[in-house]
């Protein structure tokens, strides 16, 4: 999981505010050790790493407007899902919305999407938009 984390952001960029800093949070000393070792390995190949490694003290759910960022920035698809999940808490907790957001962010292959698209609940417009975004075409 740490390898995925390090590849998913720019650890060499200092945060412009505490609110947007990158961090690895740990619960145990073993998790701390593994996080620090992975950071140190990365630092030897890329230089300074600004990602903070700190104990998990308290967890805050991000504000609603931060939830499912890629999906929110694909207006027609977002409206399609918002019709299914009009309550912000339901939208935030939706596995389908999380999966779609992941696909839009480049996580997942076209073949995986086509295998599960019927279970994601989008309408026809949303389906075509998602297939186009992930597979490069409107239909498969």
VMD Tcl script that builds the backbone (N, CA, C; Angstrom):
set m [mol new atoms 420]
animate dup $m
set s [atomselect $m all]
$s set {name element resname resid chain x y z} {
  {N N UNK 1 A 0.820 -1.177 0.000}
  {CA C UNK 1 A 0.000 0.000 0.000}
  {C C UNK 1 A 0.874 1.256 0.000}
  {N N UNK 2 A 1.987 1.197 0.693}
  {CA C UNK 2 A 2.887 2.354 0.710}
  {C C UNK 2 A 3.425 2.662 -0.681}
  {N N UNK 3 A 3.715 1.628 -1.473}
  {CA C UNK 3 A 4.197 1.861 -2.835}
  {C C UNK 3 A 3.150 2.607 -3.656}
  {N N UNK 4 A 1.899 2.220 -3.508}
  {CA C UNK 4 A 0.813 2.908 -4.212}
  {C C UNK 4 A 0.729 4.358 -3.737}
  {N N UNK 5 A 0.812 4.548 -2.429}
  {CA C UNK 5 A 0.749 5.907 -1.885}
  {C C UNK 5 A 1.851 6.785 -2.470}
  {N N UNK 6 A 3.096 6.307 -2.444}
  {CA C UNK 6 A 4.206 7.133 -2.916}
  {C C UNK 6 A 4.082 7.451 -4.395}
  {N N UNK 7 A 3.477 6.556 -5.163}
  {CA C UNK 7 A 3.344 6.807 -6.603}
  {C C UNK 7 A 2.129 7.681 -6.936}
  {N N UNK 8 A 1.275 7.931 -5.955}
  {CA C UNK 8 A 0.020 8.649 -6.227}
  {C C UNK 8 A 0.079 10.140 -5.925}
  {N N UNK 9 A 1.192 10.640 -5.483}
  {CA C UNK 9 A 1.316 12.078 -5.238}
  {C C UNK 9 A 2.771 12.507 -5.439}
  {N N UNK 10 A 3.021 13.796 -5.337}
  {CA C UNK 10 A 4.373 14.315 -5.522}
  {C C UNK 10 A 5.012 14.587 -4.163}
  {N N UNK 11 A 5.752 13.626 -3.643}
  {CA C UNK 11 A 6.339 13.801 -2.309}
  {C C UNK 11 A 7.441 14.847 -2.254}
  {N N UNK 12 A 7.926 15.292 -3.417}
  {CA C UNK 12 A 8.994 16.290 -3.443}
  {C C UNK 12 A 8.457 17.717 -3.439}
  {N N UNK 13 A 7.139 17.865 -3.452}
  {CA C UNK 13 A 6.536 19.200 -3.427}
  {C C UNK 13 A 6.161 19.557 -1.996}
  {N N UNK 14 A 6.728 20.639 -1.473}
  {CA C UNK 14 A 6.333 21.043 -0.122}
  {C C UNK 14 A 4.873 21.491 -0.115}
  {N N UNK 15 A 4.138 21.213 0.939}
  {CA C UNK 15 A 2.730 21.627 0.987}
  {C C UNK 15 A 2.625 23.145 1.072}
  {N N UNK 16 A 1.570 23.695 0.436}
  {CA C UNK 16 A 1.377 25.135 0.528}
  {C C UNK 16 A 0.561 25.512 1.756}
  {N N UNK 17 A 0.007 24.502 2.430}
  {CA C UNK 17 A -0.673 24.735 3.712}
  {C C UNK 17 A -0.796 23.405 4.448}
  {N N UNK 18 A -0.985 23.471 5.740}
  {CA C UNK 18 A -1.153 22.254 6.550}
  {C C UNK 18 A -2.376 21.467 6.098}
  {N N UNK 19 A -3.413 22.169 5.703}
  {CA C UNK 19 A -4.656 21.527 5.290}
  {C C UNK 19 A -4.441 20.590 4.099}
  {N N UNK 20 A -3.490 20.907 3.233}
  {CA C UNK 20 A -3.288 20.119 2.015}
  {C C UNK 20 A -1.987 19.319 2.020}
  {N N UNK 21 A -1.385 19.154 3.175}
  {CA C UNK 21 A -0.138 18.409 3.223}
  {C C UNK 21 A -0.387 16.919 2.995}
  {N N UNK 22 A 0.624 16.257 2.467}
  {CA C UNK 22 A 0.571 14.810 2.313}
  {C C UNK 22 A 1.145 14.189 3.570}
  {N N UNK 23 A 0.520 13.110 4.009}
  {CA C UNK 23 A 0.987 12.467 5.227}
  {C C UNK 23 A 0.678 10.978 5.198}
  {N N UNK 24 A 1.550 10.229 5.842}
  {CA C UNK 24 A 1.309 8.820 6.134}
  {C C UNK 24 A 1.049 8.779 7.636}
  {N N UNK 25 A -0.116 8.298 7.998}
  {CA C UNK 25 A -0.480 8.223 9.417}
  {C C UNK 25 A -0.369 6.778 9.884}
  {N N UNK 26 A 0.179 6.592 11.054}
  {CA C UNK 26 A 0.380 5.231 11.555}
  {C C UNK 26 A -0.296 5.043 12.915}
  {N N UNK 27 A -0.630 3.770 13.194}
  {CA C UNK 27 A -1.217 3.387 14.477}
  {C C UNK 27 A -0.237 2.632 15.360}
  {N N UNK 28 A 0.703 1.940 14.748}
  {CA C UNK 28 A 1.631 1.104 15.513}
  {C C UNK 28 A 3.073 1.470 15.169}
  {N N UNK 29 A 3.985 1.050 16.008}
  {CA C UNK 29 A 5.400 1.289 15.749}
  {C C UNK 29 A 5.866 0.556 14.485}
  {N N UNK 30 A 5.298 -0.606 14.232}
  {CA C UNK 30 A 5.632 -1.350 13.011}
  {C C UNK 30 A 5.214 -0.550 11.774}
  {N N UNK 31 A 4.023 0.030 11.806}
  {CA C UNK 31 A 3.574 0.865 10.688}
  {C C UNK 31 A 4.486 2.083 10.527}
  {N N UNK 32 A 4.885 2.689 11.636}
  {CA C UNK 32 A 5.797 3.832 11.572}
  {C C UNK 32 A 7.116 3.442 10.925}
  {N N UNK 33 A 7.659 2.324 11.379}
  {CA C UNK 33 A 8.939 1.854 10.854}
  {C C UNK 33 A 8.848 1.604 9.350}
  {N N UNK 34 A 7.796 0.907 8.918}
  {CA C UNK 34 A 7.630 0.613 7.491}
  {C C UNK 34 A 7.467 1.888 6.675}
  {N N UNK 35 A 6.709 2.835 7.184}
  {CA C UNK 35 A 6.508 4.109 6.477}
  {C C UNK 35 A 7.823 4.870 6.352}
  {N N UNK 36 A 8.572 4.936 7.432}
  {CA C UNK 36 A 9.853 5.656 7.395}
  {C C UNK 36 A 10.848 4.971 6.463}
  {N N UNK 37 A 10.879 3.638 6.494}
  {CA C UNK 37 A 11.791 2.922 5.602}
  {C C UNK 37 A 11.428 3.157 4.146}
  {N N UNK 38 A 10.139 3.123 3.838}
  {CA C UNK 38 A 9.724 3.343 2.449}
  {C C UNK 38 A 10.031 4.778 2.022}
  {N N UNK 39 A 9.814 5.741 2.900}
  {CA C UNK 39 A 10.150 7.144 2.608}
  {C C UNK 39 A 11.645 7.295 2.364}
  {N N UNK 40 A 12.457 6.683 3.220}
  {CA C UNK 40 A 13.906 6.804 3.105}
  {C C UNK 40 A 14.416 6.176 1.806}
  {N N UNK 41 A 13.849 5.039 1.409}
  {CA C UNK 41 A 14.234 4.417 0.135}
  {C C UNK 41 A 13.924 5.354 -1.028}
  {N N UNK 42 A 12.751 5.953 -0.976}
  {CA C UNK 42 A 12.349 6.879 -2.032}
  {C C UNK 42 A 13.262 8.102 -2.057}
  {N N UNK 43 A 13.575 8.628 -0.899}
  {CA C UNK 43 A 14.418 9.828 -0.806}
  {C C UNK 43 A 15.807 9.599 -1.397}
  {N N UNK 44 A 16.320 8.376 -1.289}
  {CA C UNK 44 A 17.654 8.120 -1.855}
  {C C UNK 44 A 17.635 8.217 -3.377}
  {N N UNK 45 A 16.483 7.992 -3.991}
  {CA C UNK 45 A 16.427 8.050 -5.455}
  {C C UNK 45 A 15.898 9.377 -5.999}
  {N N UNK 46 A 15.116 10.121 -5.200}
  {CA C UNK 46 A 14.522 11.352 -5.753}
  {C C UNK 46 A 14.888 12.619 -4.993}
  {N N UNK 47 A 15.500 12.492 -3.847}
  {CA C UNK 47 A 15.865 13.692 -3.078}
  {C C UNK 47 A 14.905 13.945 -1.934}
  {N N UNK 48 A 14.761 15.222 -1.568}
  {CA C UNK 48 A 13.921 15.581 -0.419}
  {C C UNK 48 A 12.495 15.086 -0.572}
  {N N UNK 49 A 11.985 14.497 0.491}
  {CA C UNK 49 A 10.594 14.051 0.556}
  {C C UNK 49 A 9.932 14.856 1.665}
  {N N UNK 50 A 8.884 15.595 1.307}
  {CA C UNK 50 A 8.210 16.469 2.262}
  {C C UNK 50 A 7.000 15.825 2.926}
  {N N UNK 51 A 6.679 14.615 2.540}
  {CA C UNK 51 A 5.532 13.923 3.107}
  {C C UNK 51 A 5.782 13.640 4.587}
  {N N UNK 52 A 4.844 14.036 5.409}
  {CA C UNK 52 A 4.968 13.860 6.858}
  {C C UNK 52 A 4.573 12.444 7.255}
  {N N UNK 53 A 5.259 11.868 8.201}
  {CA C UNK 53 A 4.892 10.588 8.799}
  {C C UNK 53 A 4.589 10.890 10.259}
  {N N UNK 54 A 3.348 10.611 10.659}
  {CA C UNK 54 A 2.893 11.029 11.989}
  {C C UNK 54 A 1.885 10.030 12.548}
  {N N UNK 55 A 1.752 9.996 13.872}
  {CA C UNK 55 A 0.748 9.107 14.467}
  {C C UNK 55 A -0.669 9.575 14.128}
  {N N UNK 56 A -1.546 8.603 13.936}
  {CA C UNK 56 A -2.954 8.915 13.718}
  {C C UNK 56 A -3.564 9.244 15.073}
  {N N UNK 57 A -3.933 10.477 15.233}
  {CA C UNK 57 A -4.522 10.904 16.507}
  {C C UNK 57 A -6.023 11.094 16.392}
  {N N UNK 58 A -6.449 11.638 15.278}
  {CA C UNK 58 A -7.867 11.890 15.066}
  {C C UNK 58 A -8.106 11.923 13.573}
  {N N UNK 59 A -9.233 11.376 13.144}
  {CA C UNK 59 A -9.552 11.334 11.718}
  {C C UNK 59 A -10.711 12.266 11.441}
  {N N UNK 60 A -10.562 13.084 10.422}
  {CA C UNK 60 A -11.628 13.988 9.997}
  {C C UNK 60 A -12.045 13.617 8.578}
  {N N UNK 61 A -13.319 13.476 8.362}
  {CA C UNK 61 A -13.832 13.261 7.018}
  {C C UNK 61 A -13.743 14.595 6.285}
  {N N UNK 62 A -13.289 14.554 5.048}
  {CA C UNK 62 A -13.169 15.779 4.259}
  {C C UNK 62 A -14.550 16.395 4.024}
  {N N UNK 63 A -14.545 17.700 3.838}
  {CA C UNK 63 A -15.791 18.400 3.548}
  {C C UNK 63 A -16.424 17.807 2.293}
  {N N UNK 64 A -17.747 17.916 2.207}
  {CA C UNK 64 A -18.464 17.315 1.082}
  {C C UNK 64 A -17.912 17.761 -0.270}
  {N N UNK 65 A -17.543 19.040 -0.391}
  {CA C UNK 65 A -17.069 19.522 -1.688}
  {C C UNK 65 A -15.721 18.930 -2.083}
  {N N UNK 66 A -15.033 18.269 -1.154}
  {CA C UNK 66 A -13.787 17.580 -1.482}
  {C C UNK 66 A -14.022 16.112 -1.830}
  {N N UNK 67 A -15.194 15.598 -1.568}
  {CA C UNK 67 A -15.474 14.186 -1.801}
  {C C UNK 67 A -15.642 13.907 -3.293}
  {N N UNK 68 A -15.052 12.823 -3.759}
  {CA C UNK 68 A -15.183 12.367 -5.145}
  {C C UNK 68 A -14.819 13.482 -6.124}
  {N N UNK 69 A -13.625 14.014 -5.948}
  {CA C UNK 69 A -13.173 15.194 -6.678}
  {C C UNK 69 A -13.289 15.036 -8.197}
  {N N UNK 70 A -12.769 13.951 -8.759}
  {CA C UNK 70 A -12.814 13.765 -10.222}
  {C C UNK 70 A -14.244 13.658 -10.714}
  {N N UNK 71 A -15.070 12.958 -9.980}
  {CA C UNK 71 A -16.468 12.816 -10.361}
  {C C UNK 71 A -17.175 14.165 -10.317}
  {N N UNK 72 A -16.930 14.952 -9.298}
  {CA C UNK 72 A -17.545 16.290 -9.195}
  {C C UNK 72 A -17.107 17.200 -10.332}
  {N N UNK 73 A -15.949 16.932 -10.896}
  {CA C UNK 73 A -15.445 17.755 -11.992}
  {C C UNK 73 A -15.753 17.164 -13.365}
  {N N UNK 74 A -16.674 16.233 -13.403}
  {CA C UNK 74 A -17.227 15.700 -14.640}
  {C C UNK 74 A -18.739 15.937 -14.524}
  {N N UNK 75 A -19.183 17.177 -14.811}
  {CA C UNK 75 A -20.533 17.623 -14.436}
  {C C UNK 75 A -21.684 16.709 -14.850}
  {N N UNK 76 A -21.712 16.265 -16.101}
  {CA C UNK 76 A -22.853 15.441 -16.522}
  {C C UNK 76 A -22.887 14.103 -15.790}
  {N N UNK 77 A -21.736 13.532 -15.562}
  {CA C UNK 77 A -21.682 12.262 -14.830}
  {C C UNK 77 A -22.005 12.485 -13.357}
  {N N UNK 78 A -21.515 13.580 -12.801}
  {CA C UNK 78 A -21.832 13.921 -11.408}
  {C C UNK 78 A -23.343 14.101 -11.235}
  {N N UNK 79 A -23.984 14.807 -12.146}
  {CA C UNK 79 A -25.437 14.998 -12.056}
  {C C UNK 79 A -26.171 13.669 -12.150}
  {N N UNK 80 A -25.671 12.778 -12.979}
  {CA C UNK 80 A -26.256 11.444 -13.120}
  {C C UNK 80 A -26.219 10.702 -11.779}
  {N N UNK 81 A -25.085 10.733 -11.098}
  {CA C UNK 81 A -24.942 10.063 -9.801}
  {C C UNK 81 A -25.665 10.817 -8.695}
  {N N UNK 82 A -25.680 12.133 -8.782}
  {CA C UNK 82 A -26.349 12.936 -7.771}
  {C C UNK 82 A -27.852 12.674 -7.757}
  {N N UNK 83 A -28.396 12.285 -8.897}
  {CA C UNK 83 A -29.820 11.924 -8.947}
  {C C UNK 83 A -30.084 10.654 -8.139}
  {N N UNK 84 A -29.108 9.756 -8.091}
  {CA C UNK 84 A -29.238 8.513 -7.321}
  {C C UNK 84 A -28.943 8.769 -5.847}
  {N N UNK 85 A -27.955 9.630 -5.585}
  {CA C UNK 85 A -27.510 9.924 -4.217}
  {C C UNK 85 A -27.624 11.423 -3.936}
  {N N UNK 86 A -28.835 11.941 -3.782}
  {CA C UNK 86 A -28.985 13.384 -3.548}
  {C C UNK 86 A -28.489 13.828 -2.167}
  {N N UNK 87 A -28.504 12.937 -1.211}
  {CA C UNK 87 A -28.012 13.256 0.133}
  {C C UNK 87 A -26.485 13.212 0.115}
  {N N UNK 88 A -25.801 14.291 0.521}
  {CA C UNK 88 A -24.333 14.305 0.486}
  {C C UNK 88 A -23.679 13.141 1.238}
  {N N UNK 89 A -24.269 12.717 2.338}
  {CA C UNK 89 A -23.700 11.594 3.091}
  {C C UNK 89 A -23.812 10.296 2.293}
  {N N UNK 90 A -24.931 10.091 1.621}
  {CA C UNK 90 A -25.093 8.888 0.794}
  {C C UNK 90 A -24.119 8.906 -0.379}
  {N N UNK 91 A -23.953 10.065 -0.996}
  {CA C UNK 91 A -22.992 10.205 -2.096}
  {C C UNK 91 A -21.581 9.902 -1.599}
  {N N UNK 92 A -21.211 10.466 -0.466}
  {CA C UNK 92 A -19.876 10.262 0.113}
  {C C UNK 92 A -19.619 8.779 0.384}
  {N N UNK 93 A -20.620 8.069 0.880}
  {CA C UNK 93 A -20.457 6.666 1.266}
  {C C UNK 93 A -20.702 5.682 0.121}
  {N N UNK 94 A -21.120 6.167 -1.021}
  {CA C UNK 94 A -21.457 5.292 -2.143}
  {C C UNK 94 A -20.218 4.594 -2.717}
  {N N UNK 95 A -20.260 3.286 -2.747}
  {CA C UNK 95 A -19.190 2.516 -3.366}
  {C C UNK 95 A -19.162 2.773 -4.864}
  {N N UNK 96 A -20.341 2.883 -5.480}
  {CA C UNK 96 A -20.403 3.140 -6.922}
  {C C UNK 96 A -19.744 4.477 -7.255}
  {N N UNK 97 A -20.054 5.518 -6.490}
  {CA C UNK 97 A -19.446 6.832 -6.737}
  {C C UNK 97 A -17.935 6.766 -6.528}
  {N N UNK 98 A -17.488 6.021 -5.524}
  {CA C UNK 98 A -16.049 5.882 -5.283}
  {C C UNK 98 A -15.373 5.150 -6.442}
  {N N UNK 99 A -15.997 4.104 -6.939}
  {CA C UNK 99 A -15.432 3.355 -8.070}
  {C C UNK 99 A -15.347 4.246 -9.304}
  {N N UNK 100 A -16.415 4.980 -9.587}
  {CA C UNK 100 A -16.427 5.860 -10.754}
  {C C UNK 100 A -15.358 6.940 -10.611}
  {N N UNK 101 A -15.256 7.530 -9.438}
  {CA C UNK 101 A -14.234 8.540 -9.190}
  {C C UNK 101 A -12.841 7.963 -9.446}
  {N N UNK 102 A -12.617 6.745 -9.013}
  {CA C UNK 102 A -11.331 6.095 -9.242}
  {C C UNK 102 A -11.044 5.893 -10.722}
  {N N UNK 103 A -12.030 5.424 -11.460}
  {CA C UNK 103 A -11.846 5.256 -12.906}
  {C C UNK 103 A -11.508 6.587 -13.563}
  {N N UNK 104 A -12.234 7.635 -13.199}
  {CA C UNK 104 A -11.988 8.953 -13.785}
  {C C UNK 104 A -10.594 9.473 -13.457}
  {N N UNK 105 A -10.030 9.024 -12.341}
  {CA C UNK 105 A -8.701 9.461 -11.940}
  {C C UNK 105 A -7.600 8.571 -12.535}
  {N N UNK 106 A -7.991 7.639 -13.398}
  {CA C UNK 106 A -7.002 6.802 -14.071}
  {C C UNK 106 A -6.697 5.491 -13.389}
  {N N UNK 107 A -7.504 5.120 -12.411}
  {CA C UNK 107 A -7.290 3.878 -11.678}
  {C C UNK 107 A -8.302 2.837 -12.142}
  {N N UNK 108 A -7.879 1.976 -13.005}
  {CA C UNK 108 A -8.759 0.944 -13.535}
  {C C UNK 108 A -8.664 0.906 -15.046}
  {N N UNK 109 A -8.788 -0.295 -15.559}
  {CA C UNK 109 A -8.694 -0.497 -17.008}
  {C C UNK 109 A -10.083 -0.554 -17.629}
  {N N UNK 110 A -10.116 -0.332 -18.923}
  {CA C UNK 110 A -11.367 -0.393 -19.678}
  {C C UNK 110 A -12.058 -1.741 -19.481}
  {N N UNK 111 A -11.287 -2.821 -19.515}
  {CA C UNK 111 A -11.886 -4.152 -19.359}
  {C C UNK 111 A -12.548 -4.310 -17.991}
  {N N UNK 112 A -11.947 -3.715 -16.958}
  {CA C UNK 112 A -12.548 -3.784 -15.621}
  {C C UNK 112 A -13.846 -2.985 -15.577}
  {N N UNK 113 A -13.826 -1.823 -16.187}
  {CA C UNK 113 A -15.030 -0.998 -16.219}
  {C C UNK 113 A -16.152 -1.700 -16.958}
  {N N UNK 114 A -15.867 -2.253 -18.113}
  {CA C UNK 114 A -16.932 -2.903 -18.873}
  {C C UNK 114 A -17.498 -4.102 -18.122}
  {N N UNK 115 A -16.684 -4.744 -17.303}
  {CA C UNK 115 A -17.174 -5.873 -16.500}
  {C C UNK 115 A -18.156 -5.425 -15.421}
  {N N UNK 116 A -18.003 -4.200 -14.907}
  {CA C UNK 116 A -18.843 -3.780 -13.789}
  {C C UNK 116 A -19.763 -2.602 -14.071}
  {N N UNK 117 A -19.728 -2.052 -15.251}
  {CA C UNK 117 A -20.467 -0.808 -15.501}
  {C C UNK 117 A -21.966 -0.948 -15.244}
  {N N UNK 118 A -22.545 -2.096 -15.511}
  {CA C UNK 118 A -23.982 -2.277 -15.281}
  {C C UNK 118 A -24.342 -2.213 -13.803}
  {N N UNK 119 A -23.387 -2.437 -12.919}
  {CA C UNK 119 A -23.644 -2.410 -11.477}
  {C C UNK 119 A -23.401 -1.034 -10.850}
  {N N UNK 120 A -22.913 -0.074 -11.637}
  {CA C UNK 120 A -22.580 1.229 -11.087}
  {C C UNK 120 A -23.763 2.186 -11.019}
  {N N UNK 121 A -24.847 1.873 -11.704}
  {CA C UNK 121 A -26.082 2.638 -11.554}
  {C C UNK 121 A -26.217 3.884 -12.403}
  {N N UNK 122 A -25.292 4.132 -13.307}
  {CA C UNK 122 A -25.412 5.335 -14.122}
  {C C UNK 122 A -26.519 5.179 -15.154}
  {N N UNK 123 A -27.031 6.303 -15.604}
  {CA C UNK 123 A -27.961 6.293 -16.722}
  {C C UNK 123 A -27.168 6.139 -18.010}
  {N N UNK 124 A -27.861 6.174 -19.128}
  {CA C UNK 124 A -27.199 5.982 -20.420}
  {C C UNK 124 A -26.184 7.088 -20.711}
  {N N UNK 125 A -26.526 8.329 -20.374}
  {CA C UNK 125 A -25.584 9.435 -20.600}
  {C C UNK 125 A -24.331 9.232 -19.757}
  {N N UNK 126 A -24.514 8.912 -18.493}
  {CA C UNK 126 A -23.381 8.676 -17.609}
  {C C UNK 126 A -22.537 7.502 -18.064}
  {N N UNK 127 A -23.199 6.464 -18.518}
  {CA C UNK 127 A -22.495 5.274 -19.010}
  {C C UNK 127 A -21.581 5.635 -20.180}
  {N N UNK 128 A -22.128 6.375 -21.139}
  {CA C UNK 128 A -21.333 6.756 -22.313}
  {C C UNK 128 A -20.169 7.668 -21.932}
  {N N UNK 129 A -20.419 8.623 -21.037}
  {CA C UNK 129 A -19.355 9.524 -20.598}
  {C C UNK 129 A -18.234 8.752 -19.907}
  {N N UNK 130 A -18.606 7.826 -19.062}
  {CA C UNK 130 A -17.606 7.049 -18.322}
  {C C UNK 130 A -16.808 6.152 -19.262}
  {N N UNK 131 A -17.483 5.486 -20.173}
  {CA C UNK 131 A -16.769 4.640 -21.139}
  {C C UNK 131 A -15.830 5.466 -22.002}
  {N N UNK 132 A -16.281 6.645 -22.414}
  {CA C UNK 132 A -15.430 7.512 -23.229}
  {C C UNK 132 A -14.202 7.952 -22.436}
  {N N UNK 133 A -14.417 8.316 -21.186}
  {CA C UNK 133 A -13.304 8.785 -20.352}
  {C C UNK 133 A -12.291 7.682 -20.089}
  {N N UNK 134 A -12.762 6.469 -19.869}
  {CA C UNK 134 A -11.861 5.374 -19.491}
  {C C UNK 134 A -11.364 4.590 -20.703}
  {N N UNK 135 A -12.250 4.372 -21.647}
  {CA C UNK 135 A -11.895 3.512 -22.793}
  {C C UNK 135 A -11.565 4.295 -24.063}
  {N N UNK 136 A -11.850 5.591 -24.044}
  {CA C UNK 136 A -11.554 6.393 -25.222}
  {C C UNK 136 A -12.612 6.329 -26.289}
  {N N UNK 137 A -13.756 5.790 -25.947}
  {CA C UNK 137 A -14.865 5.734 -26.902}
  {C C UNK 137 A -16.166 5.665 -26.124}
  {N N UNK 138 A -17.281 5.967 -26.771}
  {CA C UNK 138 A -18.548 6.050 -26.059}
  {C C UNK 138 A -19.194 4.694 -25.826}
  {N N UNK 139 A -18.863 3.712 -26.620}
  {CA C UNK 139 A -19.463 2.391 -26.437}
  {C C UNK 139 A -18.413 1.326 -26.689}
  {N N UNK 140 A -18.669 0.166 -26.126}
  {CA C UNK 140 A -17.748 -0.953 -26.317}
  {C C UNK 140 A -18.471 -2.021 -27.095}
}
mol reanalyze $m
mol bondsrecalc $m
mol representation Tube
mol addrep $m
